[in-house]
Amino acid sequence: MTTLATRPAAPAAPLARPGARGPRVRRALYWIATHALAVALALMFLGPLAFVTLTALMTDDQALTGDLWPDTWNWGNFVDVFTRSQLLTWVVNTFMYAGLGTAFMLLSSIPVAYALARFRFRGRRTAFLAVITMMMLPPQVVAVPVFLIWARLDLTGTLWPLILPMLLGDAFSIFLLRQFLVTIPKEYTEAARVDGCSDFRTLIKVILPMARPAIAAVALFQFFYCWNDYYGPLLYAQTEQANWTLSLGIASFRALHSVQWNLTMAATLLVMAPVLIVFFFAQRVFIEGVTLTGVKG
């Protein structure tokens, strides 16, 4: 009797090992543990922004209730903000204040910082100590005499008392720029002088391209300060609504429309948007300028 040849049995499928996904799970847990603080801080800062955005899209009856999600998306709230207030005028005034103030600050502060960092003259340390002293002086200390000066010049009720002083420099910007410029090797300026460059041309052609991160940092500091300034416009613009900035206008808008929180949040979101956009696109050079600014000298 002949027997049939038995075929070799097909190999059984390998069983999944219990710990096959162990490394992937461990990596995920390690990432969560490593970035837990950053995630928590991100949620803490993004939470109010999300609340403002959702409230801005609610109706007046739903705003500041227990509902966290809009029943209907009222995009017309952003249009109502412009029709019920002089928001467009406030935006133009704020851009003028922040733009001219930043430009005038850079125009006056960069040469002073360059002189303090590169030139050797009698009284240089005294001048640097004076800059540091001005940083510690609260603006409210000299508010009354400065206001009387601008009142005699008949410039109160406008934003020029806030813009024109930037032509005299800013103590914090001078200090920050000076601390960065002293970290630039002197060989660059000496080589420029050997080539026949004047001090002004050395500043323009050699120093400014190398100091772009620090210049961007102080420019953003000044722009954000002017954009968010409330005390200065309140002191000088006073009751002239045509010269109000956004910070002053939003405060009055909230007082006039205190029960319409959806419009108040919409106006607040419109005020925040330009600052967030500017910082989003300039954050790399801003952080680089802050971190590269030394404490030498």
C-alpha positions in Angstrom: 0.0 0.0 0.0 1.4 3.2 -1.1 1.2 6.3 1.2 0.7 9.7 -0.1 3.6 12.1 0.5 2.7 14.6 3.1 3.3 18.2 2.3 5.3 20.2 4.8 3.0 22.3 6.8 2.9 26.0 6.1 4.7 28.1 8.7 2.4 29.5 11.2 2.0 33.4 11.2 4.3 34.8 13.9 2.4 35.9 17.0 2.6 39.6 17.8 4.9 40.1 20.7 3.3 41.8 23.7 6.0 44.5 23.7 6.3 45.1 20.0 4.9 48.7 20.3 6.8 49.3 23.5 9.5 51.6 22.0 6.8 53.7 20.2 4.7 54.1 23.3 7.8 55.0 25.3 8.8 57.6 22.8 5.3 59.1 22.9 5.3 59.1 26.7 8.8 60.6 26.8 7.7 63.4 24.4 4.6 64.2 26.6 6.7 64.2 29.7 9.4 66.4 28.2 7.0 69.0 26.7 4.3 68.8 29.3 5.2 72.2 30.7 5.3 73.8 27.3 2.0 72.3 26.3 0.4 73.5 29.6 1.8 77.0 29.1 0.6 77.1 25.5 -2.9 76.1 26.5 -2.8 78.7 29.3 -1.9 81.5 26.8 -4.1 80.3 24.0 -7.2 79.8 26.2 -8.0 83.5 26.7 -7.5 84.1 22.9 -9.9 81.3 22.1 -12.4 82.7 24.6 -12.2 86.2 23.1 -12.5 84.8 19.5 -15.6 82.6 20.3 -17.3 85.4 22.3 -16.7 87.9 19.4 -18.7 85.6 17.2 -21.7 85.2 19.6 -24.9 87.2 19.7 -25.4 89.8 22.5 -27.7 87.5 24.4 -25.3 84.5 24.3 -22.1 86.4 25.2 -20.8 85.7 28.7 -23.3 83.0 29.4 -22.5 79.4 30.2 -22.2 78.6 26.5 -18.7 78.3 25.2 -19.6 77.7 21.6 -21.5 80.1 19.4 -25.0 79.0 18.4 -24.6 81.1 15.2 -21.5 82.5 13.8 -22.0 86.3 13.7 -19.2 87.6 11.5 -21.1 90.8 11.2 -20.0 91.8 14.7 -16.6 92.9 13.2 -18.5 95.2 10.8 -20.6 96.6 13.6 -17.5 97.6 15.5 -16.5 99.9 12.6 -20.0 101.3 12.2 -20.6 102.0 15.8 -17.2 103.6 16.6 -14.3 105.5 15.0 -12.2 102.4 15.0 -10.7 103.0 11.6 -9.5 106.5 12.7 -8.1 104.9 15.9 -6.2 102.4 13.8 -4.7 105.1 11.6 -3.6 107.1 14.7 -2.1 104.1 16.3 -0.1 103.1 13.3 1.1 106.7 12.9 2.1 106.8 16.6 3.8 103.4 16.6 5.4 103.8 13.1 6.8 107.3 13.6 7.8 106.7 17.2 9.7 103.6 16.2 11.4 105.3 13.2 12.4 108.4 15.2 13.7 106.1 18.0 15.9 104.2 15.7 17.1 107.4 14.0 18.2 108.9 17.3 19.2 105.9 19.4 21.5 104.0 17.0 24.1 106.8 16.7 24.2 107.3 20.5 24.6 103.6 21.1 27.4 103.4 18.5 29.2 106.3 20.1 29.0 104.8 23.5 30.2 101.4 22.2 33.0 102.5 19.9 34.3 106.0 20.8 36.6 106.8 23.6 36.0 110.3 25.0 36.0 112.0 28.4 32.7 111.5 30.2 31.7 108.3 28.3 31.1 106.3 31.5 29.1 109.2 32.9 27.0 109.4 29.8 26.3 105.7 30.0 25.4 106.0 33.7 23.0 108.8 32.7 21.3 106.5 30.2 20.9 103.8 32.9 19.5 106.4 35.3 16.9 107.5 32.7 15.8 103.9 32.5 15.0 103.9 36.2 13.1 107.2 36.1 9.3 106.6 35.9 7.6 108.8 33.3 5.1 110.0 35.9 7.8 111.9 37.8 8.3 114.4 35.0 4.7 114.3 33.6 3.6 117.6 35.0 6.5 119.8 33.8 6.6 118.1 30.4 2.9 118.5 30.0 3.2 122.2 30.7 5.9 122.6 28.1 3.7 120.9 25.4 0.7 123.0 26.5 2.7 126.2 26.0 3.6 124.9 22.5 -0.2 124.4 21.9 0.3 120.7 21.0 -1.9 119.1 23.7 -4.9 117.3 22.2 -2.6 115.7 19.6 -0.2 112.7 19.6 2.9 114.8 18.7 4.0 115.2 22.4 4.4 111.4 22.3 6.1 111.2 18.9 8.5 114.1 18.8 10.4 113.1 22.0 11.5 109.9 20.2 13.8 112.1 18.2 15.8 112.5 21.4 16.3 108.8 21.8 15.1 106.1 24.2 17.1 105.0 27.2 16.2 101.4 27.0 16.9 101.1 23.3 20.2 102.9 23.6 21.3 100.5 26.4 20.2 97.4 24.5 21.9 98.5 21.3 25.1 99.5 23.1 25.3 96.1 24.8 25.0 94.4 21.4 27.5 96.7 19.6 30.3 96.1 22.2 30.2 92.4 21.2 31.1 93.2 17.6 34.9 92.8 17.2 36.7 96.1 16.8 38.7 94.6 13.9 35.8 95.3 11.6 35.7 99.0 12.3 39.5 99.3 12.2 39.6 97.6 8.8 36.9 100.0 7.6 39.0 103.0 8.8 42.1 101.6 7.0 40.0 101.5 3.8 39.3 105.2 4.3 35.7 104.9 5.6 34.4 107.7 7.8 32.7 107.0 11.1 29.3 107.6 9.5 30.0 105.3 6.6 31.4 102.6 8.9 28.2 102.8 10.9 26.0 102.5 7.8 28.1 99.9 5.8 29.6 97.8 8.5 27.8 98.1 11.9 24.2 98.3 10.9 24.2 95.1 8.8 25.8 93.2 11.6 23.4 94.7 14.2 20.2 93.9 12.4 19.0 91.4 15.1 19.4 93.9 17.9 17.8 96.7 15.8 14.8 94.4 15.0 14.5 93.6 18.7 14.4 97.3 19.9 12.1 98.2 17.0 9.6 95.6 18.0 9.9 96.6 21.7 9.2 100.2 20.8 6.4 99.3 18.3 4.6 97.1 20.8 5.0 99.8 23.6 3.5 102.5 21.4 0.7 100.2 20.2 -0.3 99.3 23.7 0.3 102.7 25.3 -2.7 104.0 27.2 -1.2 106.5 29.7 0.3 108.7 27.0 -2.7 109.1 24.8 -5.0 109.5 27.8 -2.7 112.4 29.0 -2.3 114.3 25.8 -5.2 113.3 23.4 -7.7 113.9 26.2 -11.2 114.5 24.8 -10.1 114.8 21.1 -11.6 111.6 19.8 -10.1 112.2 16.3 -6.7 111.8 17.9 -7.4 108.8 20.1 -5.4 105.5 19.7 -6.8 102.0 19.9 -6.0 101.5 23.6 -7.8 104.7 24.5 -10.6 104.1 22.1 -11.2 100.5 23.2 -11.5 101.6 26.8 -14.2 104.1 25.9 -15.8 101.6 23.6 -16.2 99.2 26.5 -17.7 101.9 28.6 -20.2 102.9 25.9 -21.1 99.3 25.0 -20.5 97.6 28.4 -23.5 95.2 27.9 -22.5 94.3 24.4 -19.6 92.0 25.2 -19.6 90.4 21.8 -18.8 93.7 20.1 -16.2 94.5 22.8 -14.5 91.2 22.2 -14.6 91.7 18.5 -12.9 95.1 18.8 -10.3 93.6 21.2 -9.6 90.9 18.6 -9.1 93.4 15.9 -6.6 95.3 18.1 -4.7 92.2 18.9 -4.5 90.9 15.4 -1.7 93.2 14.0 0.5 92.7 17.0 0.2 88.9 16.7 0.9 89.0 13.0 4.0 91.2 13.4 5.4 89.0 16.1 4.6 85.8 14.3 6.6 86.8 11.2 9.4 88.6 13.2 9.8 86.2 16.2 12.9 84.6 14.8 14.9 87.7 14.4 13.4 89.2 17.6 14.5 86.2 19.7 17.9 86.2 18.0 18.4 89.9 18.8 17.5 89.4 22.5 19.6 86.3 23.0 22.7 87.7 21.1 22.7 90.9 23.1 25.6 90.6 25.5 26.4 92.1 28.8 30.0 92.9 28.0 31.5 96.3 28.8 
